[in-house]
Amino acid sequence: MATANRNLSEYDKDGIPKADHLKIGLVVSEWNTEITEGLFKGAHTALVECGVKEANILRWDVPGSFELTFGCKKMIEVEKPDAIIAIGSVIRGETMHFDFVCSATAHGIKDLNLQFATPVIFCVLTDDTLQQAQDRSGGKHGNKGTEAAIAAIKMSALGPN
């Protein structure tokens, strides 16, 4: 596992660009709420710790990970944030539904990054088990939401939208 020897929550605050002027959107899937709320909390905490003002952190909820792409697209159009973090969790089941949702979500978010000048950060856990998801949403491997927040700040620093 890529996270086995790395804590997702660790970052060097001194190496993060100034973020007090940024407007960051978080689009959060309501499916697997235990996991997505953990990811949201990790992202939100890191954004605030890095200087993003509470008033500049936007949250929109969508039903599931598949709907993240549309939610992010609408947020770009309506709110015009500096970056968006797409937060979701898909846990493997007994059917191929997992593969279809993961693939469509990843491709959709990739397409948004090509279509718009606003970076959309992929913070969608695609795990085989609930335990793996828990480990990466505030558990023994840290929090992928924290890592996504740092990526959003760094990507926003690449240039104006």
VENCORDA-V977717 format. One record per residue. RES is the residue in one letter. SS is DSSP state (H for helix, E for strand, - for the rest). NEAR is the number of other ideal C-beta (glycine too) atoms within 12 Angstrom. D_LAST is the distance of its C-alpha to the last C-alpha in Angstrom with 1 decimal. Layout:
RES,SS,NEAR,D_LAST / RES,SS,NEAR,D_LAST
//
This chain:
M,-,14,34.5 / A,-,11,31.4 / T,-,23,31.4 / A,-,13,35.1 / N,-,11,34.9 / R,-,18,31.6 / N,-,20,30.6 / L,-,34,27.1 / S,-,30,26.9 / E,-,18,27.5 / Y,-,26,24.9 / D,-,10,25.2 / K,H,17,23.6 / D,H,8,24.0 / G,H,13,21.7 / I,-,26,18.7 / P,-,25,16.0 / K,-,17,16.1 / A,-,29,14.7 / D,-,21,16.3 / H,-,17,13.2 / L,-,36,11.2 / K,-,28,11.4 / I,E,48,12.3 / G,E,48,13.8 / L,E,44,17.0 / V,E,49,18.5 / V,E,43,22.1 / S,E,39,24.9 / E,-,25,28.2 / W,-,29,30.2 / N,-,35,31.8 / T,H,21,31.0 / E,H,22,32.7 / I,H,39,30.3 / T,H,43,27.0 / E,H,28,27.9 / G,H,34,28.6 / L,H,48,25.3 / F,H,41,23.6 / K,H,28,25.7 / G,H,39,24.9 / A,H,45,21.1 / H,H,32,21.5 / T,H,26,24.0 / A,H,39,21.9 / L,H,42,18.8 / V,H,23,21.3 / E,H,22,23.2 / C,-,34,20.1 / G,-,22,19.5 / V,-,35,17.1 / K,-,16,18.8 / E,H,16,20.7 / A,H,12,19.4 / N,H,28,15.8 / I,E,35,16.8 / L,E,34,17.0 / R,E,29,19.4 / W,E,30,20.3 / D,E,23,23.3 / V,E,31,24.1 / P,-,20,27.6 / G,-,30,27.1 / S,H,43,25.0 / F,H,28,25.3 / E,H,28,23.5 / L,H,47,20.5 / T,H,35,18.6 / F,H,26,19.2 / G,H,37,18.5 / C,H,45,15.0 / K,H,27,14.3 / K,H,23,15.7 / M,H,33,13.8 / I,H,31,10.4 / E,H,18,12.1 / V,H,16,14.0 / E,H,25,12.4 / K,-,21,8.6 / P,-,35,8.5 / D,-,38,6.6 / A,E,47,8.9 / I,E,49,12.0 / I,E,51,15.4 / A,E,51,17.8 / I,E,53,21.3 / G,E,49,24.4 / S,E,40,27.8 / V,E,35,30.0 / I,E,31,33.5 / R,-,23,35.8 / G,-,18,38.6 / E,-,7,41.6 / T,-,9,39.9 / M,-,11,37.2 / H,H,18,34.9 / F,H,25,33.2 / D,H,15,32.4 / F,H,19,31.1 / V,H,31,28.8 / C,H,29,27.5 / S,H,20,26.9 / A,H,25,25.2 / T,H,38,22.9 / A,H,27,21.9 / H,H,19,21.4 / G,H,31,19.5 / I,H,38,16.9 / K,H,22,16.8 / D,H,20,16.3 / L,H,32,13.3 / N,H,26,11.7 / L,H,13,12.8 / Q,H,17,12.1 / F,-,25,8.5 / A,-,20,5.2 / T,-,37,5.8 / P,E,35,8.7 / V,E,43,12.0 / I,E,41,14.8 / F,E,37,18.3 / C,E,47,20.7 / V,E,47,23.4 / L,E,46,26.9 / T,E,28,29.1 / D,E,30,32.5 / D,-,17,36.1 / T,-,21,37.4 / L,H,21,36.7 / Q,H,18,37.7 / Q,H,26,35.1 / A,H,36,32.4 / Q,H,26,33.9 / D,H,27,34.1 / R,H,41,30.3 / S,E,42,29.3 / G,E,29,31.0 / G,E,27,34.2 / K,-,20,35.7 / H,-,30,32.6 / G,E,29,30.4 / N,E,38,27.3 / K,H,45,24.6 / G,H,43,22.6 / T,H,40,22.6 / E,H,34,21.5 / A,H,46,18.6 / A,H,44,17.5 / I,H,38,17.7 / A,H,33,15.7 / A,H,45,12.9 / I,H,39,13.0 / K,H,27,13.3 / M,H,29,10.5 / S,H,37,8.1 / A,-,22,9.9 / L,-,17,9.2 / G,-,13,6.6 / P,-,12,3.8 / N,-,21,0.0
//
